[in-house]
């Protein structure tokens, strides 16, 4: 596996999580200007958790046998 693969997986996971959270707020004709600061914080948090979790899991050190 190349060294770029874990980073690419993490970026993809963060992108999907962020777009999913944003899509949840942009229902019923809501525009970007109507999203509150708390909702943006939630979107950013979901991106960071998805990115960090995916990157951490793909780069974890295997347990010693």
Gaussian input, Z-matrix of N, CA and C with variables (Angstrom, degrees):
# hf/3-21g

backbone

0 1
 N
 C     1     B1
 C     2     B2     1     A1
 N     3     B3     2     A2     1     D1
 C     4     B4     3     A3     2     D2
 C     5     B5     4     A4     3     D3
 N     6     B6     5     A5     4     D4
 C     7     B7     6     A6     5     D5
 C     8     B8     7     A7     6     D6
 N     9     B9     8     A8     7     D7
 C    10    B10     9     A9     8     D8
 C    11    B11    10    A10     9     D9
 N    12    B12    11    A11    10    D10
 C    13    B13    12    A12    11    D11
 C    14    B14    13    A13    12    D12
 N    15    B15    14    A14    13    D13
 C    16    B16    15    A15    14    D14
 C    17    B17    16    A16    15    D15
 N    18    B18    17    A17    16    D16
 C    19    B19    18    A18    17    D17
 C    20    B20    19    A19    18    D18
 N    21    B21    20    A20    19    D19
 C    22    B22    21    A21    20    D20
 C    23    B23    22    A22    21    D21
 N    24    B24    23    A23    22    D22
 C    25    B25    24    A24    23    D23
 C    26    B26    25    A25    24    D24
 N    27    B27    26    A26    25    D25
 C    28    B28    27    A27    26    D26
 C    29    B29    28    A28    27    D27
 N    30    B30    29    A29    28    D28
 C    31    B31    30    A30    29    D29
 C    32    B32    31    A31    30    D30
 N    33    B33    32    A32    31    D31
 C    34    B34    33    A33    32    D32
 C    35    B35    34    A34    33    D33
 N    36    B36    35    A35    34    D34
 C    37    B37    36    A36    35    D35
 C    38    B38    37    A37    36    D36
 N    39    B39    38    A38    37    D37
 C    40    B40    39    A39    38    D38
 C    41    B41    40    A40    39    D39
 N    42    B42    41    A41    40    D40
 C    43    B43    42    A42    41    D41
 C    44    B44    43    A43    42    D42
 N    45    B45    44    A44    43    D43
 C    46    B46    45    A45    44    D44
 C    47    B47    46    A46    45    D45
 N    48    B48    47    A47    46    D46
 C    49    B49    48    A48    47    D47
 C    50    B50    49    A49    48    D48
 N    51    B51    50    A50    49    D49
 C    52    B52    51    A51    50    D50
 C    53    B53    52    A52    51    D51
 N    54    B54    53    A53    52    D52
 C    55    B55    54    A54    53    D53
 C    56    B56    55    A55    54    D54
 N    57    B57    56    A56    55    D55
 C    58    B58    57    A57    56    D56
 C    59    B59    58    A58    57    D57
 N    60    B60    59    A59    58    D58
 C    61    B61    60    A60    59    D59
 C    62    B62    61    A61    60    D60
 N    63    B63    62    A62    61    D61
 C    64    B64    63    A63    62    D62
 C    65    B65    64    A64    63    D63
 N    66    B66    65    A65    64    D64
 C    67    B67    66    A66    65    D65
 C    68    B68    67    A67    66    D66
 N    69    B69    68    A68    67    D67
 C    70    B70    69    A69    68    D68
 C    71    B71    70    A70    69    D69
 N    72    B72    71    A71    70    D70
 C    73    B73    72    A72    71    D71
 C    74    B74    73    A73    72    D72
 N    75    B75    74    A74    73    D73
 C    76    B76    75    A75    74    D74
 C    77    B77    76    A76    75    D75
 N    78    B78    77    A77    76    D76
 C    79    B79    78    A78    77    D77
 C    80    B80    79    A79    78    D78
 N    81    B81    80    A80    79    D79
 C    82    B82    81    A81    80    D80
 C    83    B83    82    A82    81    D81
 N    84    B84    83    A83    82    D82
 C    85    B85    84    A84    83    D83
 C    86    B86    85    A85    84    D84
 N    87    B87    86    A86    85    D85
 C    88    B88    87    A87    86    D86
 C    89    B89    88    A88    87    D87
 N    90    B90    89    A89    88    D88
 C    91    B91    90    A90    89    D89
 C    92    B92    91    A91    90    D90
 N    93    B93    92    A92    91    D91
 C    94    B94    93    A93    92    D92
 C    95    B95    94    A94    93    D93
 N    96    B96    95    A95    94    D94
 C    97    B97    96    A96    95    D95
 C    98    B98    97    A97    96    D96
 N    99    B99    98    A98    97    D97
 C   100   B100    99    A99    98    D98
 C   101   B101   100   A100    99    D99
 N   102   B102   101   A101   100   D100
 C   103   B103   102   A102   101   D101
 C   104   B104   103   A103   102   D102
 N   105   B105   104   A104   103   D103
 C   106   B106   105   A105   104   D104
 C   107   B107   106   A106   105   D105
 N   108   B108   107   A107   106   D106
 C   109   B109   108   A108   107   D107
 C   110   B110   109   A109   108   D108
 N   111   B111   110   A110   109   D109
 C   112   B112   111   A111   110   D110
 C   113   B113   112   A112   111   D111
 N   114   B114   113   A113   112   D112
 C   115   B115   114   A114   113   D113
 C   116   B116   115   A115   114   D114
 N   117   B117   116   A116   115   D115
 C   118   B118   117   A117   116   D116
 C   119   B119   118   A118   117   D117
 N   120   B120   119   A119   118   D118
 C   121   B121   120   A120   119   D119
 C   122   B122   121   A121   120   D120
 N   123   B123   122   A122   121   D121
 C   124   B124   123   A123   122   D122
 C   125   B125   124   A124   123   D123
 N   126   B126   125   A125   124   D124
 C   127   B127   126   A126   125   D125
 C   128   B128   127   A127   126   D126
 N   129   B129   128   A128   127   D127
 C   130   B130   129   A129   128   D128
 C   131   B131   130   A130   129   D129
 N   132   B132   131   A131   130   D130
 C   133   B133   132   A132   131   D131
 C   134   B134   133   A133   132   D132
 N   135   B135   134   A134   133   D133
 C   136   B136   135   A135   134   D134
 C   137   B137   136   A136   135   D135
 N   138   B138   137   A137   136   D136
 C   139   B139   138   A138   137   D137
 C   140   B140   139   A139   138   D138
 N   141   B141   140   A140   139   D139
 C   142   B142   141   A141   140   D140
 C   143   B143   142   A142   141   D141
 N   144   B144   143   A143   142   D142
 C   145   B145   144   A144   143   D143
 C   146   B146   145   A145   144   D144
 N   147   B147   146   A146   145   D145
 C   148   B148   147   A147   146   D146
 C   149   B149   148   A148   147   D147
 N   150   B150   149   A149   148   D148
 C   151   B151   150   A150   149   D149
 C   152   B152   151   A151   150   D150
 N   153   B153   152   A152   151   D151
 C   154   B154   153   A153   152   D152
 C   155   B155   154   A154   153   D153
 N   156   B156   155   A155   154   D154
 C   157   B157   156   A156   155   D155
 C   158   B158   157   A157   156   D156
 N   159   B159   158   A158   157   D157
 C   160   B160   159   A159   158   D158
 C   161   B161   160   A160   159   D159
 N   162   B162   161   A161   160   D160
 C   163   B163   162   A162   161   D161
 C   164   B164   163   A163   162   D162
 N   165   B165   164   A164   163   D163
 C   166   B166   165   A165   164   D164
 C   167   B167   166   A166   165   D165
 N   168   B168   167   A167   166   D166
 C   169   B169   168   A168   167   D167
 C   170   B170   169   A169   168   D168
 N   171   B171   170   A170   169   D169
 C   172   B172   171   A171   170   D170
 C   173   B173   172   A172   171   D171
 N   174   B174   173   A173   172   D172
 C   175   B175   174   A174   173   D173
 C   176   B176   175   A175   174   D174
 N   177   B177   176   A176   175   D175
 C   178   B178   177   A177   176   D176
 C   179   B179   178   A178   177   D177
 N   180   B180   179   A179   178   D178
 C   181   B181   180   A180   179   D179
 C   182   B182   181   A181   180   D180
 N   183   B183   182   A182   181   D181
 C   184   B184   183   A183   182   D182
 C   185   B185   184   A184   183   D183
 N   186   B186   185   A185   184   D184
 C   187   B187   186   A186   185   D185
 C   188   B188   187   A187   186   D186
 N   189   B189   188   A188   187   D187
 C   190   B190   189   A189   188   D188
 C   191   B191   190   A190   189   D189
 N   192   B192   191   A191   190   D190
 C   193   B193   192   A192   191   D191
 C   194   B194   193   A193   192   D192

   B1=1.4572
   B2=1.5286
   B3=1.2988
   B4=1.4631
   B5=1.5224
   B6=1.3073
   B7=1.4583
   B8=1.5217
   B9=1.3176
   B10=1.4590
   B11=1.5303
   B12=1.3115
   B13=1.4661
   B14=1.5320
   B15=1.3480
   B16=1.4670
   B17=1.5301
   B18=1.3136
   B19=1.4655
   B20=1.5233
   B21=1.3170
   B22=1.4648
   B23=1.5247
   B24=1.3308
   B25=1.4618
   B26=1.5240
   B27=1.3237
   B28=1.4572
   B29=1.5292
   B30=1.3151
   B31=1.4651
   B32=1.5220
   B33=1.3285
   B34=1.4666
   B35=1.5314
   B36=1.3303
   B37=1.4669
   B38=1.5241
   B39=1.3254
   B40=1.4596
   B41=1.5124
   B42=1.3193
   B43=1.4600
   B44=1.5266
   B45=1.3146
   B46=1.4667
   B47=1.5310
   B48=1.3267
   B49=1.4618
   B50=1.5243
   B51=1.3310
   B52=1.4547
   B53=1.5145
   B54=1.3265
   B55=1.4637
   B56=1.5247
   B57=1.3141
   B58=1.4666
   B59=1.5252
   B60=1.3255
   B61=1.4596
   B62=1.5260
   B63=1.3173
   B64=1.4584
   B65=1.5222
   B66=1.3220
   B67=1.4636
   B68=1.5138
   B69=1.3183
   B70=1.4637
   B71=1.5217
   B72=1.3135
   B73=1.4646
   B74=1.5304
   B75=1.3167
   B76=1.4631
   B77=1.5286
   B78=1.2951
   B79=1.4631
   B80=1.5246
   B81=1.2948
   B82=1.4678
   B83=1.5243
   B84=1.3181
   B85=1.4700
   B86=1.5221
   B87=1.3015
   B88=1.4606
   B89=1.5196
   B90=1.3257
   B91=1.4614
   B92=1.5297
   B93=1.3401
   B94=1.4584
   B95=1.5275
   B96=1.3131
   B97=1.4601
   B98=1.5147
   B99=1.3095
   B100=1.4605
   B101=1.5268
   B102=1.3166
   B103=1.4589
   B104=1.5277
   B105=1.3082
   B106=1.4622
   B107=1.5250
   B108=1.3255
   B109=1.4637
   B110=1.5245
   B111=1.3135
   B112=1.4553
   B113=1.5132
   B114=1.3055
   B115=1.4597
   B116=1.5257
   B117=1.3351
   B118=1.4642
   B119=1.5212
   B120=1.3355
   B121=1.4643
   B122=1.5184
   B123=1.3306
   B124=1.4579
   B125=1.5262
   B126=1.3187
   B127=1.4664
   B128=1.5320
   B129=1.3205
   B130=1.4641
   B131=1.5227
   B132=1.3208
   B133=1.4621
   B134=1.5253
   B135=1.3201
   B136=1.4636
   B137=1.5261
   B138=1.3279
   B139=1.4713
   B140=1.5263
   B141=1.3235
   B142=1.4643
   B143=1.5193
   B144=1.3271
   B145=1.4648
   B146=1.5270
   B147=1.3251
   B148=1.4659
   B149=1.5217
   B150=1.3330
   B151=1.4634
   B152=1.5231
   B153=1.3186
   B154=1.4675
   B155=1.5138
   B156=1.3187
   B157=1.4536
   B158=1.5107
   B159=1.3026
   B160=1.4661
   B161=1.5202
   B162=1.3201
   B163=1.4580
   B164=1.5229
   B165=1.3234
   B166=1.4674
   B167=1.5204
   B168=1.3195
   B169=1.4584
   B170=1.5225
   B171=1.3293
   B172=1.4712
   B173=1.5117
   B174=1.3178
   B175=1.4634
   B176=1.5196
   B177=1.3086
   B178=1.4642
   B179=1.5310
   B180=1.3129
   B181=1.4528
   B182=1.5233
   B183=1.3195
   B184=1.4629
   B185=1.5293
   B186=1.3252
   B187=1.4704
   B188=1.5247
   B189=1.3005
   B190=1.4697
   B191=1.5280
   B192=1.2959
   B193=1.4750
   B194=1.5055
   A1=107.96
   A2=116.52
   A3=120.13
   A4=110.44
   A5=115.57
   A6=120.02
   A7=112.25
   A8=116.59
   A9=120.99
   A10=112.41
   A11=118.14
   A12=121.98
   A13=113.30
   A14=120.11
   A15=118.38
   A16=112.83
   A17=116.71
   A18=119.88
   A19=110.02
   A20=116.92
   A21=120.45
   A22=111.15
   A23=116.99
   A24=120.42
   A25=110.88
   A26=116.89
   A27=121.10
   A28=111.30
   A29=116.91
   A30=120.18
   A31=110.36
   A32=116.41
   A33=120.52
   A34=110.68
   A35=117.11
   A36=120.60
   A37=111.00
   A38=117.51
   A39=120.65
   A40=112.19
   A41=116.30
   A42=120.97
   A43=111.41
   A44=116.64
   A45=120.26
   A46=110.94
   A47=117.25
   A48=120.50
   A49=111.48
   A50=116.75
   A51=120.47
   A52=113.05
   A53=116.20
   A54=119.30
   A55=111.57
   A56=117.41
   A57=120.23
   A58=110.65
   A59=117.05
   A60=120.35
   A61=110.91
   A62=116.68
   A63=120.67
   A64=110.83
   A65=116.68
   A66=120.73
   A67=112.61
   A68=115.97
   A69=119.46
   A70=112.59
   A71=116.30
   A72=119.95
   A73=113.10
   A74=117.66
   A75=120.60
   A76=112.63
   A77=117.07
   A78=121.18
   A79=109.60
   A80=116.42
   A81=122.71
   A82=112.76
   A83=117.65
   A84=124.23
   A85=113.60
   A86=117.94
   A87=121.97
   A88=108.72
   A89=117.04
   A90=120.19
   A91=109.81
   A92=116.09
   A93=120.62
   A94=111.64
   A95=117.14
   A96=121.09
   A97=113.97
   A98=117.24
   A99=120.98
   A100=113.31
   A101=117.59
   A102=120.47
   A103=108.30
   A104=116.32
   A105=121.19
   A106=111.07
   A107=115.67
   A108=120.76
   A109=110.86
   A110=117.73
   A111=120.56
   A112=112.76
   A113=116.44
   A114=119.75
   A115=111.18
   A116=117.62
   A117=120.25
   A118=110.57
   A119=116.59
   A120=119.84
   A121=110.21
   A122=117.63
   A123=121.05
   A124=111.11
   A125=117.39
   A126=121.35
   A127=109.74
   A128=116.84
   A129=120.61
   A130=111.37
   A131=117.12
   A132=120.83
   A133=111.03
   A134=117.02
   A135=119.13
   A136=111.23
   A137=116.91
   A138=120.18
   A139=110.25
   A140=117.27
   A141=120.50
   A142=112.42
   A143=117.41
   A144=120.76
   A145=110.46
   A146=116.94
   A147=119.83
   A148=111.31
   A149=117.14
   A150=120.94
   A151=110.74
   A152=116.46
   A153=120.74
   A154=112.82
   A155=116.98
   A156=120.04
   A157=112.40
   A158=116.74
   A159=120.21
   A160=111.06
   A161=117.05
   A162=120.00
   A163=110.94
   A164=116.80
   A165=120.65
   A166=112.28
   A167=116.90
   A168=119.56
   A169=112.31
   A170=116.91
   A171=118.25
   A172=112.32
   A173=118.66
   A174=121.40
   A175=113.24
   A176=117.04
   A177=118.54
   A178=110.23
   A179=115.10
   A180=121.05
   A181=108.55
   A182=118.20
   A183=119.20
   A184=110.71
   A185=117.05
   A186=118.73
   A187=111.51
   A188=114.54
   A189=119.88
   A190=109.28
   A191=116.11
   A192=120.32
   A193=111.33
   D1=135.31
   D2=179.55
   D3=-73.33
   D4=163.74
   D5=-179.72
   D6=-72.78
   D7=-17.84
   D8=-179.61
   D9=-83.02
   D10=-22.34
   D11=-175.76
   D12=-59.27
   D13=-46.72
   D14=178.95
   D15=-63.07
   D16=-35.66
   D17=179.09
   D18=-69.08
   D19=-41.23
   D20=179.00
   D21=-63.41
   D22=-40.91
   D23=177.46
   D24=-62.71
   D25=-41.73
   D26=-179.03
   D27=-67.58
   D28=-40.80
   D29=178.22
   D30=-63.86
   D31=-42.94
   D32=178.54
   D33=-61.87
   D34=-44.41
   D35=179.63
   D36=-63.05
   D37=-42.05
   D38=178.54
   D39=-65.17
   D40=-39.92
   D41=178.68
   D42=-64.53
   D43=-44.95
   D44=179.40
   D45=-64.09
   D46=-42.88
   D47=179.65
   D48=-64.38
   D49=-43.12
   D50=179.35
   D51=-64.70
   D52=-43.18
   D53=178.92
   D54=-68.42
   D55=-34.49
   D56=177.24
   D57=-66.00
   D58=-43.81
   D59=178.54
   D60=-65.80
   D61=-42.38
   D62=178.38
   D63=-64.42
   D64=-41.73
   D65=178.00
   D66=-61.59
   D67=-32.67
   D68=177.13
   D69=-66.04
   D70=-32.44
   D71=179.61
   D72=-85.98
   D73=-21.39
   D74=-177.05
   D75=-94.01
   D76=32.21
   D77=176.32
   D78=-92.01
   D79=162.16
   D80=176.98
   D81=58.02
   D82=44.78
   D83=175.08
   D84=61.02
   D85=32.94
   D86=174.95
   D87=-82.27
   D88=137.79
   D89=179.24
   D90=-102.74
   D91=171.17
   D92=179.74
   D93=-60.59
   D94=-33.34
   D95=-179.14
   D96=-69.32
   D97=-18.10
   D98=-178.96
   D99=-92.65
   D100=-4.75
   D101=178.40
   D102=-78.65
   D103=129.72
   D104=-176.41
   D105=-80.38
   D106=168.08
   D107=179.53
   D108=-62.91
   D109=-37.93
   D110=178.23
   D111=-63.76
   D112=-35.62
   D113=177.72
   D114=-69.88
   D115=-37.51
   D116=175.99
   D117=-64.95
   D118=-36.96
   D119=177.09
   D120=-63.66
   D121=-40.85
   D122=177.70
   D123=-62.96
   D124=-42.05
   D125=179.03
   D126=-62.77
   D127=-46.16
   D128=179.72
   D129=-64.09
   D130=-39.38
   D131=178.54
   D132=-64.60
   D133=-41.31
   D134=179.20
   D135=-64.87
   D136=-36.12
   D137=176.82
   D138=-65.49
   D139=-46.00
   D140=-178.55
   D141=-64.92
   D142=-40.57
   D143=179.45
   D144=-66.09
   D145=-43.72
   D146=179.21
   D147=-65.54
   D148=-44.73
   D149=179.53
   D150=-63.23
   D151=-51.13
   D152=-177.73
   D153=-64.71
   D154=-40.79
   D155=179.34
   D156=-65.87
   D157=-44.69
   D158=-179.99
   D159=-67.60
   D160=-43.45
   D161=179.77
   D162=-65.72
   D163=-40.98
   D164=-179.87
   D165=-66.25
   D166=-39.50
   D167=-179.51
   D168=-70.96
   D169=-37.06
   D170=-179.20
   D171=-77.10
   D172=-16.59
   D173=-179.71
   D174=-112.83
   D175=12.52
   D176=-177.92
   D177=-68.17
   D178=153.45
   D179=177.38
   D180=-83.79
   D181=127.57
   D182=-179.95
   D183=-63.15
   D184=146.12
   D185=179.11
   D186=-65.59
   D187=148.46
   D188=179.37
   D189=-70.86
   D190=140.52
   D191=-178.15
   D192=-86.70

